[in-house]
Amino acid sequence: MAKRFKAAVIGGSGYGGAEIIRRLLRHPEVELVRVASVDFIGEPVTVAHPNLEGQTDLRFEGISPAEAAAGMDVVLLGLPHKVSAQKMPELMESGARVVDLSGDFRLRDKDVYKRYYGAEHPCPKLLAGTFVYGLPELHREAIRAARYVASPGCFATTIELALLPLAKRGWLEGEVEVVGITGSSGSGVVPSAGTHHPVRANNLKTYKPLDHQHIPEIVQTLGDAGAKDVALRFVPVSAPLSRGIFATSFAHVKESVSPDEIRAAFAETFAHEPFVRVPSKRLPEVAAVKGTNYAEVAVVPGEVRDGKRVVACFAATDNLIKGGAGQAIQSMNLILGLDERLTLEDPGGWP
């Protein structure tokens, strides 16, 4: 039976591309027609993604974004930051819907983009109102109506989900301190000094402390959800994992907000979310979500001091799936009018 929609992946040779391709190949409604890349041109997709051996005859094509998008219903764009923005105008001319996994269209302020991404934005007119931020737990209906979706970053997704219940209640304001621990696959498929296995395997180290590019994205999103004047102090930590993120966030709410109200906010916010779990007998952990599109969140209300109650919020995700390719597929399903859960409900393994 013919599938209803046709899709192309541009920039499909990396780790995120592997997850997108894997899920599109078994999608019941979307046919993956072509995969474009500047690497492995003419080679089978399985050269870069050996887990797909025997699953596809597709080859990497060295074609322009416009050629890749021709005749497609949707394009999943896996190009690097700064490159994606340069290619977007010709993609928009194709008429295809686009889900962009880069950071180029997540922020609405061109000056903030320049500050955190180190370059002038090539298409500043597209920053306000053109793209919908692809966090379904906050913008589901807007994503359904969108033609262009900016899929969130991995740290951003994890931290936003942890703090979303407080923001939605209007309780989140002022200083928020976060430590986020991440696996090496978040740095991409190209090796670097920071992701070299002998250095990383028995090591913990921070990078970009208080200056990570996801900071303004998180602040903007929490503000959209109802937070007030949040100042995010974020320290990312490189860990000896291949994949996974664990974030611990400390927020400070008014003492009048009781622990029971805080716990109820988390339960109610995620009660009907298909990919966010609030474990009842334990706290979130990476092994429980690794290889899946699920996020786990939890909250521990603390003591009151100087009129404020400290609240510890925890979240775990797989950075390549809920923090990347899986969430992009979730948004793709929504913009095509499909069940957002398609190809994403596999529970992963244990441990």
N, C-alpha and C positions, 0 to 999 in steps of 0.2 A: 504494500500500500504506500502510495506517495505521501511524503511528509508535507505539511502545510506551509512551512517557512524555510527559507534558505539563508545560511549564515556563512560569513567569512571571518577568519581570524587573521589579524595583521600583527606581526611580531610574535610568532608562535613557537620560537625555539627555546624559550626560557622555561623556568619552573612553573610560572603561572600559566604559560601557554600549554604546558603538558596537562595541567588540570582542566583547562577549558576544553581542549581537544578531547580528552578522555570522556568528559561528561557529554559533550555534543555528539560524540559517536554513538552513544546509546540513548539519545534523546528521542522520544516517540513522536515529536511534532516538528523538530528542527533538523534539517539536513546540513551537515558541514560540507560545503562545496569546495572551498579552497583555503589554503594556509599560506600567507605571504611572510617572507623573512629575508633579511639581508645575509643571513647565515645559512649554510647547507643548501644553497640554491640548486634545484634539480635532484636533490637527494630525497630518499623516502623520509617521511616524518619519523619513522621508527629509528633512524640514525641518531636523532637527538633524544627521542623518547622510547627507550627499549621496552618499557612496560606495555607499549601498544603493538608490539610485534604480533602479527597475525590478525590485528583488529582493523587495519585500514591500508589502502593502497595509495593514499594521498602523498603528494610530494611537496616540498617547500618550493614556492614560486617566487622568483625575483621580479615582482611586478609592482607598479605604483599603487598607492592607496585607492586612486580612482578606478584602476583596473580591477583591483581586488573587490571593490564594493559594487561593481557593475552587476545589476540584476539581483542584488541581495536584499533581503528584508531587514537584516540586521548585521552589523559589523561589531566584533569585539576587538578592541584596540589595546594591544599589549606593548606599545612602544614606550621608550624611556621618557621621563620628564623632559620638557623642553622640545623634544622631537615631536611628541604627540600634537602639541599646539600648532606646529608648523604645517602638519598634514591635515589638520581639521577642516580648513576651508574647502579643499577639494573633495573631502569625504562628504561634507554637507551638500555639495552640488549633486552627489550621486542619488540623493533621495532616500538612502538607507537610514534606518535608525542606528544610533551608535551608543555603545557602552564603553567608556574610556577608563582604563585601569590606572592611568598615570595621575599625577597630582596637578596636571595643568589646568583643570577646570573646576577644582574643588573650592577654591577661594574666590570671593567676589571682589576683592580689593587688589588692584594691580600693584600697588605699592607694597602691600604685605607679601604678595607673590615674589616681588623682586627681592625683598628682605630675606626671605627664607629659601628661595630657590636660586638666588644669585644671578638673575638675568631679567631683563625687561621682557614682559609677556608679549609674544608675537601677535596675539589677537585680543587685545584688552576689551574690545567691544563685546566679545562673547562671554565675558566673565559675569555679567549681571543679567539674569533672566533666561539665558539660553539653555543652560544645563541644570538638571535637577540632581541634587546630592543623593546618591544611591544607598541610603540607609533605610531599608524597608520598615524597620521598627519605628521610624519617625516620619518618613515621607512616602508611605506606600501608595496613597491615592495619587499623589503628584507624579510618582514614577509611572503608574499605569497610563497617565495621560501624556507622558514625555516622549520626545523624539531623541533627546540627547541626555545621557546619564553620566555623571562623574562618579565613578565607583570609589568608595572611601579607602583610605590607607589602612594597613593592618593594625598598627598601634592605635590609630584613631578609632577604628571600629570597636576594638576591645575596650578602650577607655570610655568611649561614648556610651556603650551599652551598660557599663558598670555604673555610670553616673546619671543615666537617663531618667530613672524613677525620681531622683531628687530634683532634677531640672524641671521635669513635667509638673511637679507639685509646687514649683516656685520656691523651693527650699534652698537651692544651690546658689551661693553667692560668695564673693570674696576669694580668699586663698584656697586652692586645691593642690595638694602635693601628690605626685604620682611616681612610682617606680615601676617600670615595665621591663620584663625580661623576655628576650627574643632569641629564636633559633637562627642559624646561619643562612637558611634558604631565603630569608627576607632580604639578604644582600644581593640576591640574583645569582645567575648561573656562572658569571665570569669570576674566577678566583681573585682574591685580593689579600693583602697582608693581614687584614682583620678577620678574614674567613678561612685562612689556611688551617687545615685540620690540626697539625701538630701544636699550633699556638692556641687554638680554640678548645680542643678536646678536654683539657684539664685547667680551664681558665674561666674567670669572670672578670669583665672589665666594662667600664662605662664608655660611652661615646656621645658626642653632641649634647652634653648635659646642659639643661635649661635652654637649649637652642635647636631642638629637633624640628624639622619642617612640618610635623603633624600638629604642633602646638596650636597654630592659628586655626587650623581646620577643626580641631576639637572645640576650641573656644567658640568659634562661629556656630558650630552645630548645637552645642549646649545652649547657646543664646537663643537659637531658633526654637529650642524645646522649652524655654522658659527660665533659664538661669539668668542671674543678674550680676553683671560686672565681675565675671569670673577672671581670676588671674591664675593661670595654670603653671605650676612649677614641676616640670617633667624631666626625669632622669632615666634614659634608656640604658639597659644593661645587656651586653652580648654574652650569651650563655652557650654551654657545650651541648646544644640540641640542634638537630637538622631542621626541625619545624616545630612551631608552637609559640604562643605568647601567653605570659601570665602577668597581669597588671594588678597592682595594689594601689588604691586611691584613698587618700585621706581628705574628707570634706568636713566642714564645720557648719552645723545648722543651729537654728535658734533653740534654746533649751526647752521652749514650749512644745517642740515636736517630740513626741514620745517614742521610745523604742518600738512599741507595738505599731504605731503609725508608720514608722520607717519600714519595718518588715512587711507591713501590709502593702505599702507602695510598690515594693519590688514584686510581690506576689501578683498584684493586680496589673502592673505594667506589662508583665510577660505572660500572663495567664493564657492568652490565645495566640502567642507568637510561636510559629512552627519551628523556629530554629534557635530559640533562647530557652535554656533550662535554668531553673533555680533549684538546685539539689536540696532535698529536705533533711538528709542525714549526714551530709558532709559538706565540705567547701569545694569550690571549683578546682580542677586539676587538668593539666595539659593532656595527660594520657587518656582522659575520658573523651576528649574532643579531637585528638589527633586523627587526621585522615577524614574528617567530616566537616559539614557546613554548620555544625552546632556550636553555639557559644554557651558557656556556663557562667552565671553570675551569682553573687551572694553578698550579703551585707551583715556587718556586726556593729550595732549601735554601741557607743561607748559612753564615758562619763561626761558630766557637764563641768565646764570650767570657764570662768569669766563670761557667763551668759551664753556660751556656745557648747553644743554637744558634738563631740568628735564622732565621725562615722567612717568606718573602714569598709570600702567597697572592693570586691574581688571579681576578676573576670579572666577566663581562659578561652582562647580560640586557636585554631590552626591558621597560621598567618597566610598560607597559600590558598585556603579554601574560604572559610567565612571572612577571613581578612583579605581575600583577593579574588581568585577565580570563581569560587562558589557563589560569593555574594554578587559577582557580576552576572552569573547565570541566573541567579534569583531575580535580579533587576531585568534581565533579558526576558525571562518568563512573564514578568509583570507588563512590560511595554508591548509584548506581543499578545496580551490578553489571555495568557495561559495560567494554569495553576503554578504558583511560584515554587512549589515543592518539587517539580519535575526534575528527576535525576539527582536530587540532593538529599534524599532521606536515608541513605545508607548510614548505619550507626558506627562504622569503623570497628577496629579490633580492640582487644584488651589483653595485656597492657600495651 
